[in-house]
Amino acid sequence: MTDNEAGFDYRELDDVIHSQPRLGIMSILVVIKEAQFVYLKERLGMTDGNLGTHLRKLEDSGYISVEKSFVERKPRTCYTITKKGRRAFEIYLKQLGKLIEGTEP
């Protein structure tokens, strides 16, 4: 069975989400709704710079939003998934589901 027979076309996968770090970020945010930068960094085992790059890509795509504030004079950066991001993630999962359905056990 080919990819097309299974209803799966890898070109339909969202390149923004398909990166392993960004998939991790989106997976966390779809479940817990809001996460601080420090939490994402620790949970994903990433450096500040690497995480910041991936967060910026998701933000630029409109998939996440960022809120910066200060708590007791310390900077606090929180990220949430947007409606657009949630929808993109759902579509991404459906595309992966098509791949899984097309594979033989």
C-alpha positions in Angstrom: 0.0 0.0 0.0 1.4 3.4 -0.9 1.1 6.6 1.1 -1.6 7.9 -1.2 -3.6 4.7 -1.0 -3.6 5.1 2.8 -4.8 8.7 2.5 -1.5 10.0 3.8 0.6 12.6 2.1 3.7 13.6 4.1 3.7 17.0 2.3 0.5 17.9 4.2 2.2 17.7 7.6 2.6 21.1 9.1 6.4 22.0 8.9 6.1 24.3 11.9 4.7 21.6 14.2 6.7 18.7 12.8 10.0 19.7 14.3 10.5 17.6 17.4 11.0 20.5 19.8 8.0 22.4 18.5 5.9 19.2 18.6 6.9 18.9 22.3 6.0 22.5 23.0 2.6 22.2 21.3 1.9 18.9 23.1 2.5 20.4 26.4 0.5 23.6 25.7 -2.5 21.6 24.4 -2.7 19.8 27.7 -1.8 22.3 30.4 -3.1 25.5 28.6 -0.3 27.8 29.9 3.3 27.2 30.6 6.2 29.4 31.8 9.4 29.6 29.8 11.3 27.9 32.7 8.8 25.0 32.9 9.1 24.4 29.1 12.9 24.6 29.3 13.1 22.1 32.1 10.5 19.7 30.7 12.0 19.6 27.2 15.6 19.7 28.3 16.5 22.6 26.0 18.8 25.6 26.3 17.4 29.1 26.6 18.5 30.0 23.0 17.2 26.9 21.4 13.9 27.0 23.2 13.5 30.7 22.4 14.1 30.1 18.7 11.4 27.4 18.6 8.9 29.5 20.6 9.5 32.4 18.3 8.7 30.2 15.2 5.4 29.1 16.8 4.6 32.6 17.8 5.3 34.0 14.4 3.0 31.4 12.9 0.2 32.4 15.3 0.1 29.1 17.0 1.0 30.3 20.5 0.8 33.6 22.3 3.2 35.1 24.8 2.6 37.2 27.9 5.4 38.9 29.6 5.1 40.3 33.1 7.0 40.8 36.4 6.3 38.9 39.6 8.1 40.3 42.6 10.5 42.1 40.2 11.4 39.0 38.4 10.5 38.5 34.7 7.8 36.0 34.0 7.1 34.7 30.4 4.0 32.5 29.8 2.9 30.8 26.7 -0.5 29.6 25.6 -1.8 27.9 22.6 -4.1 30.0 20.3 -7.2 28.8 18.6 -5.3 28.7 15.3 -2.5 26.7 17.0 -5.0 24.2 18.5 -6.7 23.8 15.1 -3.3 23.3 13.4 -2.3 20.7 16.0 -5.6 18.8 15.5 -5.0 18.7 11.8 -1.5 17.5 12.3 -2.7 14.7 14.5 -5.3 13.7 11.9 -2.6 13.5 9.3 -0.5 11.2 11.5 -3.7 9.2 12.1 -4.0 8.6 8.4 -0.4 7.3 8.3 -1.1 4.9 11.2 -4.4 3.7 9.7 -2.5 2.9 6.5 0.1 0.7 8.1 -0.3 -3.0 8.4 0.0 -4.5 11.9 
